Amino acid sequence: MRMTQPLTETIGARLRAAGAVARAQDLYEGAGTDFYERLVGGDPVEIREVLALARTTGDPILDLAAGSGRLTIPLVRSGRRVTALDSSSDMLSRLRRALPDHPLLDGVVADMRSFALGRVFPLIVLGATSITLLDRAGRARLYAAVQGHLAAGGVFALTVAGGASATELSSPQDREITVPGPDGAQTYLFSQQIEDGGSTRLVNWVRVADVAPHAEVTVLTSRLRLLDAHHLARELVDAGFVTPAITAVRAHPGVDILLLATTWPDAPRRGGPDVRG
Ligand SMILES: C[S@@+](CC[C@H](N)C(=O)[O-])C[C@H]1O[C@@H](n2cnc3c(N)ncnc32)[C@H](O)[C@@H]1O
């Protein structure tokens, strides 16, 4: 198996030049979870669309890669029973702290490529473009696991970047960003490196104030695939799903997110949105 480098060339060079030592940290573990929360936790994108879909389906809802609950929390607060599945116990701990002992919440630490929950769901959601966390083999396993957990007539909905957002994700970037925090905003270096012939992006974040001679500097890191909606639609059909309906998610200006909603063809429909295109 090919070893993958978690640091972009820019971040590696920057830390070497400063005489600092890198400590790579997965974005969704340990200190990464706090950063993710600060960066994305308050983003309302997709919530409206997921709540609208949920109004047309029954319970329980399966939120895959649920993380700290950006989508799970509004679903539970709207009275829906949700199973929140995530491979990171650190991310799920944040969700449990936000909804302590909530009777409508079931948190499950599991891999979305290979889960067996022993029940089926009228709605399975994979938001925040988290499908891009998986390579082709991982996506094939995810589709099989979803199929095994979809109730008759159930809907599988996932999101992916489109338009200007997809273009931005596919070009190398090195820039400073401001991230809000409880003690005020902090400046981070954001570095995005395109790899594997343009199919993957390696992303790093480093707090500027941490970069100092001899310092051990936390480098938050994640590796994601560059996927477009039509490619995913073809994969879903090849995996046996109905051709997904693709609709735009309401987002901030300049941000293009697409929602793919599909179902399993032989299942009799029991109401719900018409996702058959
Ligand atoms: C972009 S975050 C999305 C969190 C949340 N759904 C949201 O909307 O903010 C991606 C999540 O996927 C989780 N994750 C990564 N790989 C996973 C896998 N193979 N199985 C389950 N969860 C995974 C991470 O731990 C993280 O919480």
PDBQT file of the ligand as one rigid body, heavy atoms in Angstrom, charges set to zero:
ROOT
HETATM    1  C1  LIG A 301     -17.161  16.806   7.057  1.00  0.00    +0.000 C 
HETATM    2  S1  LIG A 301     -17.492  15.993   8.595  1.00  0.00    +0.000 S 
HETATM    3  C2  LIG A 301     -19.261  16.020   8.548  1.00  0.00    +0.000 C 
HETATM    4  C3  LIG A 301     -19.888  16.110   9.915  1.00  0.00    +0.000 C 
HETATM    5  C4  LIG A 301     -21.361  16.485   9.916  1.00  0.00    +0.000 C 
HETATM    6  N1  LIG A 301     -22.183  15.541   9.139  1.00  0.00    +0.000 N 
HETATM    7  C5  LIG A 301     -21.575  17.885   9.395  1.00  0.00    +0.000 C 
HETATM    8  O1  LIG A 301     -22.452  18.070   8.569  1.00  0.00    +0.000 OA
HETATM    9  O2  LIG A 301     -20.899  18.791   9.861  1.00  0.00    +0.000 OA
HETATM   10  C6  LIG A 301     -17.067  14.345   8.174  1.00  0.00    +0.000 C 
HETATM   11  C7  LIG A 301     -17.281  13.324   9.253  1.00  0.00    +0.000 C 
HETATM   12  O3  LIG A 301     -17.038  12.039   8.674  1.00  0.00    +0.000 OA
HETATM   13  C8  LIG A 301     -16.452  11.210   9.647  1.00  0.00    +0.000 C 
HETATM   14  N2  LIG A 301     -15.838  10.086   8.943  1.00  0.00    +0.000 N 
HETATM   15  C9  LIG A 301     -14.707  10.058   8.212  1.00  0.00    +0.000 A 
HETATM   16  N3  LIG A 301     -14.516   8.848   7.672  1.00  0.00    +0.000 NA
HETATM   17  C10 LIG A 301     -15.561   8.079   8.091  1.00  0.00    +0.000 A 
HETATM   18  C11 LIG A 301     -15.939   6.724   7.874  1.00  0.00    +0.000 A 
HETATM   19  N4  LIG A 301     -15.207   5.910   7.094  1.00  0.00    +0.000 N 
HETATM   20  N5  LIG A 301     -17.052   6.271   8.469  1.00  0.00    +0.000 NA
HETATM   21  C12 LIG A 301     -17.805   7.076   9.259  1.00  0.00    +0.000 A 
HETATM   22  N6  LIG A 301     -17.503   8.376   9.484  1.00  0.00    +0.000 NA
HETATM   23  C13 LIG A 301     -16.397   8.869   8.900  1.00  0.00    +0.000 A 
HETATM   24  C14 LIG A 301     -15.506  12.117  10.387  1.00  0.00    +0.000 C 
HETATM   25  O4  LIG A 301     -15.175  11.593  11.649  1.00  0.00    +0.000 OA
HETATM   26  C15 LIG A 301     -16.339  13.406  10.441  1.00  0.00    +0.000 C 
HETATM   27  O5  LIG A 301     -17.074  13.484  11.640  1.00  0.00    +0.000 OA
ENDROOT
TORSDOF 0
